[in-house]
Amino acid sequence: MVCAVNFRAKSVGRTKIDDNSRVVLDHQALHRIDLSGRKLAQFSSTACRFEASRFEGAEIESASFGAGRAVSEYVDCSFDRARIHFGPGGCARFVRCSFRDVDLRDWYCFAVELVDCAFSGRLRKAVFNGTVPDRERTTAGRERDEFRGNDFSAMDLVDVAFRTGIDLRQQRLPSGSKYVYLPDAANAIQRTRAEIIVWNDLGLRRTAMALIKSLEDEVAGGQRQLLLRPDAYAGVPKEAVDAVFASLRGSAGAPSGP
């Protein structure tokens, strides 16, 4: 078997490579590991630390970058041109990592931290949390996820949610007609609700109010700014989506207060 995994660091724990398509790492401290160009059915890391490692051009069918009941950390690593389908996000921390020209899918992160990372390409279906759920706090060793300094400005974010207190002012976000950014989400949603509540079309009003309620739930969960895409609401009648987002766009720049 030809193995492209090269270790240049102390190594404590277990490394398991069943065949050319599976890499399972457990309690490793790894420097300059190289998985560039690998096509993997599975990648799993438990309580590992990676420094200056390369995952460039890798294709991973099921990736768990934070498996087990301890945090895995990635510092100054490159995932450029990678194509990754994630399993559960688990407990992981990424610092100064590069995700350029990537295709990432199904990245559901409840105890994942991102600090000073750069992104371009596409991310489809993802959740990032600012607050660690109660059930994950013992494993993560913290109540909040550090999430700052990340550059998503060249990333196509499709069905991606920032929740429970991520400060979007500390990130660079994509812009353009596909997105609606609400810097003061509570105020914008309140103003839009006030417009909708007097609509004469009861069916349209009911549908629009359900959409507004979903946004209010995000704010109630601790998210002060929202980055939204109208096309993420494909299951909602287009007339209601267009009307709600037209109002939100107008309300986004309105001053707060009465």
Secondary structure, DSSP 8 states (H G I E B T S, - for coil): --------S---SEEE--STTEEEEES-EEES-B-TT-EESEEEEES-EEES-B-TT-EEEEEEEEETTS-EEEES-B-TT-EEEES---EEEEES-EEEEEEEEEEEESEEEEES-EEEEEEEEEEEESB--GGGHHHHT-SB--EES-EEEEEEEEEEEEESS--GGGSB---STT-EEETTHHHHHHHHHHHHTT-S-HHHHHHHHHHHHHHHHHHHTT--SEEE-GGG-TTS-HHHHHHHHHHHHHHHTS-S--
